[in-house]
Amino acid sequence: MSSDPSSVDRVVEQENSTSGRDRPKKPAPPRSPIERAVVWGLIAVLLVIVAWEFTAHLGYTKALRGLQERIPKVDEGVPFPMTDVPPIMGGKTPTSQDEINDPDFGRSLRTVYEWNGPIRKRAIFLMLTPESESHVIGFRTKGDVESPAPIPDE
């Protein structure tokens, strides 16, 4: 056997050329335009759903944090007028308001703010004094104990 390096290189080249590694690969078949449109359409729909859900979650979280910072001041005697609520709620308008007799807050107005995403619905129930110039006295979230029924009209 010769220890000539060129003969070793020739043997390696010969093995590589017969092993099939150098053969060109078949190109993938082209995708149909309909298939591409369906796939990209589904991706776009999923992105819209995620963005919508994220926006609802972000708005709810910001409002909840704002209320959690402000409510302890109410317990200390600092009034929380209804005019201070819109900036905390991100400019959202209430979806409903009804008068209730709450075990924790007594006779009060319950004002509901909702953030609806395609997957989850979030709500904050503000409890207000029943006077004409309402003040916030507390709040509940959708996950809290079931809110009492509205007071029937007398």
C-alpha positions as CSV (number, residue, x, y, z in Angstrom):
1,M,0.0,0.0,0.0
2,S,1.2,3.4,-0.8
3,S,0.9,6.2,1.6
4,D,0.6,8.7,-1.1
5,P,-1.9,11.4,0.1
6,S,-3.2,12.0,-3.5
7,S,-4.3,8.4,-3.7
8,V,-6.3,8.7,-0.5
9,D,-7.9,11.8,-1.8
10,R,-9.0,10.0,-4.9
11,V,-10.6,7.2,-2.9
12,V,-12.5,9.7,-0.8
13,E,-13.7,11.6,-3.9
14,Q,-14.8,8.3,-5.5
15,E,-16.8,7.3,-2.4
16,N,-18.5,10.7,-2.2
17,S,-19.5,10.7,-5.9
18,T,-21.0,7.3,-5.6
19,S,-22.8,7.9,-2.3
20,G,-25.4,10.3,-3.8
21,R,-24.5,13.4,-1.8
22,D,-23.5,15.3,-4.9
23,R,-26.7,14.6,-6.8
24,P,-28.9,17.6,-7.2
25,K,-32.0,17.6,-5.0
26,K,-35.4,17.8,-6.6
27,P,-37.0,21.2,-6.2
28,A,-40.1,21.3,-4.0
29,P,-43.3,21.6,-6.0
30,P,-44.6,25.1,-6.2
31,R,-47.4,26.1,-3.8
32,S,-50.7,26.9,-5.3
33,P,-51.8,30.5,-4.9
34,I,-55.0,29.3,-3.2
35,E,-53.0,27.4,-0.6
36,R,-50.8,30.4,0.1
37,A,-53.8,32.7,0.4
38,V,-55.5,30.3,2.9
39,V,-52.4,30.0,5.0
40,W,-51.6,33.7,5.1
41,G,-55.3,34.4,5.7
42,L,-55.4,32.2,8.8
43,I,-52.2,33.7,10.1
44,A,-53.7,37.2,9.7
45,V,-56.9,36.1,11.5
46,L,-54.9,34.7,14.4
47,L,-52.8,37.9,14.6
48,V,-56.0,40.0,14.7
49,I,-57.5,37.8,17.5
50,V,-54.3,38.0,19.6
51,A,-54.1,41.8,19.1
52,W,-57.8,42.2,20.1
53,E,-57.4,40.0,23.2
54,F,-54.2,41.8,24.2
55,T,-55.8,45.2,23.8
56,A,-58.8,44.2,26.0
57,H,-56.5,42.7,28.6
58,L,-54.2,45.8,28.6
59,G,-57.1,48.2,29.0
60,Y,-58.7,46.2,31.8
61,T,-55.4,45.8,33.7
62,K,-54.6,49.5,33.5
63,A,-58.1,50.4,34.8
64,L,-57.9,47.9,37.6
65,R,-54.4,49.1,38.7
66,G,-55.7,52.7,38.6
67,L,-58.7,51.8,40.8
68,Q,-56.5,49.8,43.2
69,E,-54.3,52.8,43.7
70,R,-57.2,55.2,44.2
71,I,-59.6,53.2,46.4
72,P,-57.4,53.1,49.5
73,K,-57.6,56.9,49.5
74,V,-61.5,56.6,49.7
75,D,-61.1,54.5,52.8
76,E,-59.0,57.3,54.3
77,G,-61.8,59.8,53.7
78,V,-60.6,61.4,50.4
79,P,-63.6,61.7,48.1
80,F,-63.5,60.0,44.7
81,P,-65.9,61.9,42.4
82,M,-67.3,60.2,39.3
83,T,-65.6,62.9,37.2
84,D,-62.2,61.3,38.1
85,V,-63.3,57.9,36.7
86,P,-63.0,58.4,32.9
87,P,-59.2,58.9,32.8
88,I,-58.7,55.8,35.0
89,M,-61.0,53.8,32.7
90,G,-59.1,54.8,29.6
91,G,-62.0,57.0,28.3
92,K,-64.4,54.0,28.3
93,T,-68.1,54.6,28.8
94,P,-70.1,52.4,31.1
95,T,-72.2,49.7,29.6
96,S,-74.9,49.8,32.2
97,Q,-75.9,51.3,35.5
98,D,-78.5,50.2,38.0
99,E,-79.4,50.7,41.6
100,I,-78.7,47.8,43.9
101,N,-78.7,47.0,47.6
102,D,-75.2,45.6,48.2
103,P,-74.3,43.8,51.4
104,D,-70.9,45.6,51.6
105,F,-71.8,49.0,50.2
106,G,-75.5,49.3,51.1
107,R,-77.8,51.1,48.7
108,S,-75.6,52.1,45.7
109,L,-75.4,52.6,42.0
110,R,-73.6,49.8,40.2
111,T,-71.9,51.1,37.0
112,V,-70.4,48.4,34.8
113,Y,-67.4,48.8,32.5
114,E,-66.5,46.0,30.1
115,W,-63.5,45.0,28.1
116,N,-64.5,42.3,25.7
117,G,-62.0,40.3,23.8
118,P,-62.8,37.4,21.4
119,I,-61.7,34.9,24.1
120,R,-62.5,36.4,27.4
121,K,-64.8,39.1,28.7
122,R,-63.6,41.3,31.6
123,A,-65.7,43.6,33.7
124,I,-65.3,46.1,36.6
125,F,-68.4,47.0,38.6
126,L,-68.0,50.5,40.2
127,M,-70.1,51.1,43.3
128,L,-71.3,54.7,43.6
129,T,-73.2,56.8,46.1
130,P,-76.8,57.1,44.9
131,E,-76.8,61.0,45.1
132,S,-76.9,63.2,42.0
133,E,-73.2,63.9,42.3
134,S,-72.0,60.4,42.7
135,H,-68.8,59.4,44.4
136,V,-67.0,56.0,44.0
137,I,-67.2,54.0,47.2
138,G,-65.7,50.7,45.9
139,F,-65.5,48.3,43.1
140,R,-65.8,44.6,42.2
141,T,-64.5,42.6,39.3
142,K,-66.3,39.9,37.3
143,G,-64.5,37.2,39.3
144,D,-65.7,38.5,42.7
145,V,-68.7,37.1,44.5
146,E,-71.9,37.3,42.5
147,S,-73.3,40.8,42.7
148,P,-76.7,41.3,44.2
149,A,-79.7,41.8,42.0
150,P,-81.0,45.3,41.2
151,I,-83.5,46.9,43.4
152,P,-87.0,46.7,41.9
153,D,-88.7,50.0,41.0
154,E,-91.0,51.1,43.8
